[in-house]
C-alpha cells in the first residue's frame, strides 16, 4: 500500500485501536445467574403440569412453550453482549501518512419517490456530503432517483448551483452540520460581523432555492423557461412514468473539468444524477437494484475504491467522518481484511423521551457493537462505507494486500456525453440478464432487507466488517412521527429478516464454519423477530384470561418456586433500565420503549410472520413499502408533545386496542373474583397474574386515553373501539382448558 511519508515510526503505528467494553466479566456472571433462574422456571413448568382433566392443563403447557421460547431467544441476545467492543480511529496519523495520497470515495444517495421523500430533503443530504473535509477531486456524489422524477432532477440542478456558494462557506467557517436545512434550523449566536454577513447571504440563497423547488413541486411540473435552460429535461416526455422509462444518467458536475469550481475557484466534487431504466415486464429489485446500477455506473465515471451509501434522509453530520473511517480500511495490519464499516442509524427529531423508541440506543451502543466484536457487523443499508472490490463478489484471501491505486481515474479521455451514454447502458433493465449481479455480485436480490443478507454473504466470503459508533453522530435522519409508519416499517424489517432465516442464507447453515457462532446467534436475534410474536401474544392473552376465570398459572408467594420468576423479572428489567440510562436515555424513554416493544411484537412482527409464511407457500410476493418522510403540521405538534399518533383504522390498531381492553377487563374481573366471589380464591395464588395484568394496563394507558379521552385527529376511531369490544367479549367466552 503506497505511503505518503511520515517516517518509519509513523508507518508502524496503527490507524485504529479496539477496546473491549468494561465489566464484560461481571456481566457474564450476571447473565449466568439469570440463565439459572430461567432454567428453574422451565423445571417448575415441567414438574407442575396439571393432571389430565384439570382445568388449565393446556394453558399451562402453552406457558411452558412460551417461556421456553423466551429463554432460548434471550440466550441469542446474550451472544452480542459478551463481545461488545469499541473502535477508535486516529485520523491525524492517516493524514500524516498519506497526505495528498488519499483514495477516492464515491458516495451513493438513494431516493425512490418525490412525494414521500421531498426533493428538498434529498438535496440537503447531497449538499452535506459534497461539503466533506476531503479533497473534492477525490469525491464522486451519485443520486439514484428510482422515481425517475424530473422534479428531483430539477432539485439536483438547483443544488449543483447552490453548492458553489455552500461548499466554500462550510469550509471557510468550518460549520456543522453541513446540511443547509439542518444548519439554518439551529439557533446560532453570531458575534463575528463578517461571518454574520456571509451567513445571512448564504441563508438567503438557500431560502430562494428552497422556494423555487417547493413551487415546482406544488405546480407538479417544471416551468418551460427552466426546462429550456437544461438539455437534461429532454429525457422526460409524456411517455415517461415512474415504472416505465429509459435509463437516464446526467453528469451535473464533472470533477475532471478545471472549470468546475466554486465562487472562489475551489474544485468541486463530481455530481451525477441516475435514474435506472424501468419497464413493466422487468423486475426492478427495489433498492438493491438501484445500488447495483450505481456500482456499475460509478465504475465508468469515477471508479473510487471505496463507496459510502446513504438513504436520502440521512445527511452527513460530521465533515471529517470519511477520514476517520478510512483509518479502519487503510490500516497496514488489519485494514485489508475489512470489507465495510457500518455506522449506527441516528435521528435528529427524536423527542426527549423517545415516544416511539426509534433511537434504539441500546441496540446502537450494545447489540450492534457486540456483533461487530465478532468481525461481523450488520450491513444496515445506510451509513456504510464499503470496499468496492468486496461488492463485486471478491473472495478474501490472506494473500490480498488491499493495494490501492489512489491516482487511478479511468476514462479520463472521454467526454461527458460519452460517459453518460456508456453509463446508460449499464443502467438498463436487460444488463443483468444471465449475469451474477444480484447473486454473487453487488447487493443480493429476493429479500426486502437485501442489505443484511448482502453483508452476511460478504462475511461468508472471508471478509470482516467493523462497527463504528463515533462520539459525534456521523449521520442524522428523520425518525417516523406516527405509530402507523413505525409499525409498517417494523413489519417490513421483521418480514425480510424472517425470510433470510428461511432462505439458503440462514446464518446457522450458510454461515457455518465461515463466521463465528456468536455472530450467527447475533444475526438470528434479529432474524427471529417475527416468530417471537407468538409467545408474546400468548403471554399477554392467556394469563389475563386465566386470571379472569380464577385459574392460577404461577407459584404462590410462599413457594420456593416463586423466586426464580421474581429474580428473572427483576434482574432482566433492572439490567434493561441500567443499559438504557447508560446509553443516555431517560427512565421514561425506557418505559416508552417497553410499550413499543410490546406493540411491535403483537402487531408488526405477527403480520411479518404471516406474510413470510404466505410467501413461502407461494400465496404472496415480496413488496417494498416506502415510509413517508413528509410530516403534517398538527401531527408534528402532537409528536413533539409526545402524544402517540394512532389515527387510523388499520388491523394493527384494532389489535392494540383489543389487547388493551382485554387487559383491563381481565384485571377488573380477576380482582372481583378474588375478593367478591363466594369461593374466595386466595390472593397469593394469583398475585403474579395480577401484577402482570396491572403492568399491562399501566403500559396501555396511552391507548385508553386514545380510546376514551382524546378528541384530536390522532385518537383511535370509534369504529375500532366497537370492533375491540366485540373481540374482547368473544375472548371472554373462550373456555380455559
N, C-alpha and C positions, 0 to 999 in steps of 0.2 A: 504494500500500500504506500503510495507516494507520500512523502513528508515535506512540509513546508519550512522546516527549520525548527529551532528551539533547543538544539543541543541534545546530547545523548541522554542526560538526566531527564529532560522533559519527555523524550520519546518513551522512556521506560515507565513513566508514571501512568497509572490507569486513568481513563477518561470518565470512569464512574465507579461507585462503590455500592455494595449491597449490604444492608444491615438487617439482622433479624429483629422482629418485634420483641419488646421487653415482656417478661413474665410468661413466656411460652411454656416453660416447665411447670409453673404453678397452674397455668390453665389446663394442662394435660391432666394434672392430679384432680382438679375440679371436675373436668369432663368425665373422668373415670368414676367419680362418686355419683354423678348424675346417671351414668350408664348402669351402675349397680342399682340405683333406685328404679330405673326403667325395667331392669331385669326382674326385680321383685314384684313390680306391677304385673308383668307377664305371668310370673309364678302364681300370684294371687288369682288372676283370672282363670288360669288352668285348673287350680286346685279347689276353686269355689263355684264351679259351674252348677247351677240349679239342676236338680234331678229332673228326669223326663216327666212331663206333666205339670211341673211347677210353673207358675206364671213368671214371665220374664226370662225364661231359659234362652230363647233365641236372641232376645235383646242383649243378654249377657255375652253370648258368643260373638255377636256383632261388635260389642265393645272391645272384646279381645282382639278381633281382627283390626279394628280402627287403631287401637293402641299399639299393636304390632307394627302397623304401617307408620305411625308417628315415630316410633322408636327407631325403626330402620332408616327413615328419612332423616331423623336427627343425626344418626351416625354419618350419613352422607355429608351433612353440613359441617361436621367437625373436621373433615379432611383438610379443608382450606384453612381453618382456624389454627391448625397445628403448624402451618408453614408460612405464616404471614411475614413478608419481608418488605423493606422499603428501599428504593433505589434513588441514588443521588448523583447527578452529573456534575462534571467540572468543566463548564463551558469556556472558562478562561484558558484552560490547558488546550482545548480544541482550537481556540483562536490563535494561541501562540504557536501551536504545532503546524497548523495548516495555512494560516494567514489568508493569502489570496487563492489558495488551492482548495477551497471548499467545493463540494459536489453540487450539481444542480438538483433542484427539487421541483417536481410537478405537483400541483395542488388541484384536486378534483372537488368541485361543489355540485351537488345533485339536487335538482328540483323536478317536480312532476306535474304540478297543477297551479296555474297562476291565481285561481280563485281561492284555493285553500292555503297556498303558500305565496303570500303577497310579493310581487316583484321588488318592492322597496326593501323588504326584509332580505330577500335573496342578494341584492346588490350590496347591502350593508355587510353581509358575510364576505362577498367577493372583495370589497374595498379593504376589509380588515386584514385579509391575507395578502393582498397586494402591497400592504404597507409594512410588512415584516422587516425587522432589522436584519436584513440578509441581502447580499449583493443582488440587485434587481435583475441583472443579466443572467443570474442563475435560477430565477424563478419563472415558472410557467403556470398560469392560472387558467383552468378549464371549467366552464359551466356547462353541465349537461342538462338540457331542458327536455324532459320526457313529455312535456305537454305540447312541445312544438309550437309555442305561442309567440306571435310577433310582439306581444306586449312585453314579454320577458326579454326578447331580443332588443326592443327599444330601451328598456330599463338598463340593459348592459351597455348600450351605446352611450347613454347618459352617464353611467358610472365610469366608462373609459375616459370621457372628457373631464369629469369631476376629479378623477384620480390625479390629473396633472397638477391640481391645486392641493388635494388632500394628502398625498404621499409626502411632498416636501414639508407641509405643515406639521405632520406627525413626527417626522424625523428631526425637524428643527427644534421643536419644543418637547420631544420625547413624550408624547401624550399616550395615555392608556385609558380605556381600551381604544382600539383603532377602528372599531365600527362607528361611523359618524353618528348613527342614530342613538347608539348607547352612550357615546361620548357626550353628545349635546343634551342628553336627558339628565346628566349629572348636575348636581349643584356645585358650581366651580367659583371659588373666591379668587378673583383676578386682581393682582397687585401691579404687575408689570404692564405699563401703558402700551408698549409695542405689542406684547402678547395679546392684550385686550383688543387692540385694533385688528390684528390678524384673526383673532378668534371670532369677532363679530363679522368680519368679511367672509370667512370661510363658512360660518353658520348660515349667512345669508345665501351664499351659493348653494349650500346643501338644501335649504328650505325651498329655494326656487326649483332645483332639480326634483325634489320630492313632490312638489305641487304639479309639475309638468307630468310626471309619471302617474300620479293619482288621477289627474284629469283625463289622461288617456285611458286609464282603467275604467273610470266612471263612464266615459263615452263608449267604451268597448271596442275602440278602433284607433288606429294611428292616423292623425291628421295628414292630409295629402302633402302639405308643404314639408312635413318631416320625412315622409316616405320618399319624396323626391331627392332628399339630401343624401340618402344612403342606398347604394345599389343592393345591399343585402335584403331589403324588403321585397325585391323581385321574386324571392323564393316563396313568398306567400301569395296565394291566389284563392279564388272561390272554391277550388277543389281540395285545399289543404284543411285537414281536420286533425284533432288530437290523436286519433287512432289510425289515420291514413294519410301519410305524407312521405315525401322523399327525404333522404338524408341531407342535412344542412350543416355545413362547417364554415365558420367565418372567423378569420384571424382579425380580431379587433385592434390589437396592438402587436406589432411584430418586434419582439425583443432584439432581433438581429439588426434592425434598422437604426442607424446612428441618429436619425431624425425623430425617433420615438422617444421624446424626452418630456419632462415636466416643465413648468414655467420657469424654473431656474436652470434648465439644461441638464438635469439629472436623468440618467437612464431609467426607462420604465420597464416593468416586467412584461413578458408575453401574456396576452389575454385572448382566449379563444372561446367562441360560442359553438356548441354542438347540439343538434337535435338528431338523434339516430333515426334511420328510416323505420316507419311503422306501416304495416299492412295488415288488413283484417284477417288474412289467411295465415299469417305467421304469428307464432308465439313470441312475445317480446321479453318474457322472463323478468319483468319488473325491474327493480333497482340493480340486480345482478347483471342483467343485460346491458343497462346503461353504463355500469362500471367497466364491463369488458370492452364496450365500444370506446370508452375513454382511454383505456390502457392502449388499445391499438392505435387510435388517432394520435395520442400524445407521442407514441413511439416514432411517428413520422415527422413530428414538428419539433419537439424538444428532447424527447427520449432521456429524461433525467433518471439516474439510477435509483432515486427514492421518490415515493409517491405518498402524499398526505391526502386522505379523503375525508370530506366533511359533509354533513347534511346542510341544507340551505339555511337552517335556522341556528346553526352553531357557529357564531362569529368568534374570531380569534381574540382572546383576552390578554395575551402575553406576547409582546412583539419579539421576544428572544427565544420563543419555545422551539423553533427549528434548530437553532444552535445547540440548545440543551439536549434535544432528542438525538441529534447526530452523535453525541458523545457515546450513546449506547451502541449505535450501529457501526461506529468507526473506531471503537477501542481495539487496539492491536491484539489483545489476548483473547477477548470474548466476543467482540463485535461481529466478526464474520459468521458466528453461529446464529445470530438473531435475525429473524425474518421480519418481524414488525414490533412496534412499540405502541401499546394501547393506552389511551388516556381515559379517565372516568368521564361520564356524562354529567355535566353540571348545568344549572339553570339560573338565570338572573331574575326570575319572577317568583321564586319560592316565598311563601308567606312565612311569618315568624315561627309559627307552629306547624308548618308544612301540612296543610289540611288534607292533601291527597297523597301524602307520603311519596312524593316524586323525587325528593332529594337523594333517596336511597343512600344515606350517609354511611350506614353500617356496611352495606354491600360495597360501596366505593373504597372504604378505608380498611375493611377486614376481609370480606369474602373474595373479592376480585384480586386483592393484594395477596391473598393466600394461594389462590390458583396460580397466580403469576410466580409464586415461590417455587413451583414445580417446573418452571420454564415453559408453561403452557397457558399464558394469559389469553383470555377470551377475546376474539375479534368481535367488537360490538357494532361495526358498521359505520361508525363516525368517530372522528378524533383519533385516527390511527395512521401512523407513518410506516409505510411498507418498503421493503427492498423489492424493486421491480422484478428481479430475477426469480424470486420465490413465487410471485404471482403468475409467472409464465410456466409454472409447474416444475421448476428445477428441484431435483432431489439433492439435499445437502450431503456432502461427503467431507471427511476430515481433511481431504486434500484442498478443499475450497479455501482460498485465502481472502476472499472479499475484495479482489482487486477492483479499483475504481479508476476509470479513465475520466477524470473530472474535467478534462479540457474538451471532451468529445461533444460535438453538436452536429448531428447528421443533417444531410440535405441543405447545407449552408449555401449551395449554389442555386437552389430552386427558388422561384418567385413565390409570392404569397398565393397567387392564383393556382399555381402548380401544386403547392402543398394542400390547398383546400380541395382540389379535385381528387388527388390520390387519397386524401383522408375520407372523403365522402364514400369512396368505395369500401373502405374499412368499416364504415358505419352502416352498411347496407344489411338488410334482413338476411339475405342469402349467403353472406360471407361466412357465417359459422357452420353452414351445412357441411356435413362429412368432415368436421374438424374436431379437435379436442377441447375447443372453447366451451366452458360450462361444465366440463367433465374433469379434465386434468389441468386445464389452463384457465386462468382467470378465476372469477367467482363461480361457485358451483350452482347449477340450476336445480329446480324442482322442490324448493323448500322456501316458505315465507321468511325464514331467518337465515338467508343464504350466507350472511356474514359469519355466523357462529360455525356453521358446517365447513365453510372455507378455511377458517382459522384452524379447525381441527385437522382438516386434510393436509394443510401446510405443515403442521406439527408432526403429523404421521409420516411426512417425507423427510424427517430428520431435523427440521429447523426448530429453534427455540423462539419463544416470544416473551416479551417483557411488559410488565405493567408499571406505569409511571404516574404517580399522583403528586404533582408539584404543589408547593405551598400556595403559589398564585395560580388560580384555576386557568388552565390553558385555553379552554373553550367554554362558552356560555350559550345555552339555547333557550327555548321557550317551553316551559312545562305546561301541560294541559290545565285549563281553568274550569273544567266541568267534569263531573263524575262520569258522564256518558263517554267522553273522549278517553278518559283514563281506562275505563273498562273495555272499550273497543281495542285500545292499544294493547292492553294486557292479554286479551283474548287472542289476538294475532300472535303475540310473542309465545304464549303458552302452547298454542296450537302448533306453531312452527317448531318449537323445541321438542314437543312430543313426537312430531313427525320424524325428527332426527333420530330419536330413540328407537323408532320402529324401522328405520331405514338401515341400509348397509353401513351407515356411518355411526351406528351406536358405539359410544366410546368404549364399552366393555368388550366389544368384539373387534371393531375396526382399529381401536387404539391399543389393543392387547399387544404387549411387547414393544410398542412404539412410543407410548408416553407412559408416565408413571401412574401407578394405581391411584394415588392421591389425586392426580389430575383427572383421571377418569371419573372418580367419585365427585370431584368438583363440578365437572361438566353435568353429570346426571342430577346434581342438586337443582339445576335449572331445567333440565330436560324433563323432569318428572313433576313439574308444577301442575300439569293437567290432572294426572291420576290422584294426586294428593287431595284433590277437591272432594273425593268420595268419603274418605274417613272424616274429613272436616264436616261435611254435610251430615254425616251420621251422628257426629258428636254434638252438633248444635240442634238436632231434631229429636233423637231418641231419648237422651237423658231428661230433657224438659218434659216430653210426653210421659215418660215413666214417673216423673215427679207428679204430674197431673193425676196419674192413676194410682199414686201411692206405692210405686214399685221401687225398691232400693237397688241401686247398681254399684254402690261404693261401700267400703267398710265403715263400721261405726267408729266414732271418735276414740272410744276407749280401746279399740282393737289395735294390735301392733301393726296390722296391715295398713292402717291409716297413714303411718309415717312415710312410706315410700311415695304415696300420692302427694302428701303435703310437701315433702322435700323437693321432689321433681318440679312441682308447680312453683314453689318459692325460689328455688335455685335458678331455674331457667329464666324466670321473669326478672329476677334481680340481676342476672348476668346481661339480659337484654337491655335493661334500663341503664346499666353501667356502660355498655357499649355505645348506646345512643348518646348519653351525656358526654362520654369521652370523645365522641365524634363532633361535638359542638352543638347538638340539638337540645331542645328543651324537653322537660318531662311531659308537657302537654303534646309535644310533637311525637313522643313515644306512644302516648295513648291514641293519638290520631292514627299512628302507624298500625296499631293493633286493630283498629276499626277497619282501615282499608285492607289490611291483610285478610281479615275475615270476609269482607265483601268480595275481594278478588277471588278467594278460594271457592266461595259458594256461588259465584256467577261466572266471571271470565274464564277461570280455569275449568269449571264444569262444562261450559259450552265449547271451550277449546278441546276438551276430551271428546265430546260428542262429535264435533266436526272432524277430528282426526280419525276416529273410528269410521265415520261415514266415508271419508276419503279412502281409507284402506279397503273398504268394501266396494269401492267404485261408485258410491252414491252421490259424490260431490267432487268438485275440483278445487284446487288451491286458488284463493283470491288474495289480493293485496289491498288493504284498507289504508288510505292516506288519512292521517289525523290532521284536522284543520288547525292552522295557527292564527286564524282570524278570530278576534275577540270582540263580542258585543259589549257596549259600554256598561249596561246595568249588570251583565254577567260578571264583568271585571270588577265592578264595585262590590258585589257580594263575595267574590273570590278574595279580594283584599281584606274584607271584613271577616274572612274565614267562615263563611256560611256555605254549606255544601249545596252544590247546584244539582238537583235531581231533574226536575222539569221535563221529563219525557215519559212516554208510556210504553217503554220497551219491556220485554220479558225479564230482563235483568233487574230493573227497578221493581217489578212485581215480586220477584223472589226476595229482594231485600226487604220490601215492606211486609211480605207474608211471614218471613222468618222473625222479624221484629215483633209483629203481633203475636206470633206463636209463643215467643219467649215470655212476654208479659202476661198472656192468658194462662200459660202453664205455671208461672210463678205464683200468680194470684190463686189459681186452682189448687196448687200444691200446698200453699200455706193454709188455705181453707181446710183442706183435708187433714193437715197435721193438727190444727187447733180446734176445729169445729165438728168434725165427723165423730160419730158415736164410737167407732172402733179405736179412735185416737192412736195414731201412729207416732212412735217416738221421734222427736226431732233429730236425735243423733243418728238415726238410721238413714235420714235423707239430707243431712246437713251439707254434704259435698254437692249434691244436686241443687240444693237451694242456693249455695254460693255460686255455682256455675251459672244457674239461671239469672241470678241477680247481676252477675258480671255481664252477661249477655244483654240484659235490659239496660244496664248503665252504658254500655258501649253503643247501644242503639238509640240513645236519647236524641241525637240529631234527626233520626228517622221519624221518631214520634212527633218531633216539632214540625217536620215537613208534612206529616200526615194530618195533624190536628190543630196546629197553632199558626203556622206561617200562611201569609196570603200573597206572597210575591210570586213572580213567574218561575222561580226555582223550586217551588214546593212540589210535592208529589200529587199528581192529579187525582181527583175524587174517583175516577174510574178504576185507578189502581187500588185505592182503598177498598172499593167494593169487591174486586177480584180477590184481594188478600183476605178479606173476612170470610169469603166463601171457602177459600183454600184451607184456612185455619180451622174452620168449622168441620170440614171433611176430615182433616188430620185428627181432630179430637175424637172422631168416631172410630178411628182405627184401633182394633183390639191389640194389646201388647201380649205377645206370646213368648 
